[in-house]
Amino acid sequence: MSSLSTVDRKCQRKKRMVKSANVRHILEKAKSLDGDELKELLADLLSLIHPRKFQGTKLCNALTRLKPAVAFEALHIRGSGKDTEVYLTKRPPDDIAHPNEWCAPSSIYRQGEHDQDVAKRLEEDFFHTGIKSFHFVSRFPVHHEERGTVHSNVFLVDLVGQPLLDLRHDWHPISKLPESIVPHHSDPIIPLAAVAHHKRNQSGQPKRSFQ
């Protein structure tokens, strides 16, 4: 059984190597095309990708370089006054725009998605607990990142349980945010959300549930 498993792994590795070689070959041929031919090739290749299926970070980043994207920024805030804290996550070291920088959990809208669809994905990818409700705060004007132009829809979110806590997911005082933080999250996104958080608590504004 173990030897068969080893053979299977070798076959899979060989297939991946062949695929990589094929991709490199196509890329080399593509470099010889002129601008219009290259655009036509890319359009044909993109037509092979199902718009509702997961595209992956690499492809998403590549597309964002060419077309503006919209992000759902999920601000989970607790406390009041000087004790106000925001839940942040640390981006991976290979992040194209802000490697190893803290930020609010966020995700790019995919084709055909509504707010609640992105919120569901954030539950699994960042919070590891359900999002009970979310409240729209503001739409942050266009900002330019290494990966391209992204419009930020800022939401206050309330969770069902406690969020994941580890070295890359933790609470941070808003009065003393980490030095290594995504700039537009530090200002204006987190301050905007904090103001909305305090106003909502004072007014008893109802929360929009999506479950």
Order of alpha helices (4+ residues) and beta strands (2+ residues): alpha-alpha-alpha-beta-beta-beta-beta-beta-alpha-beta-beta-beta-alpha
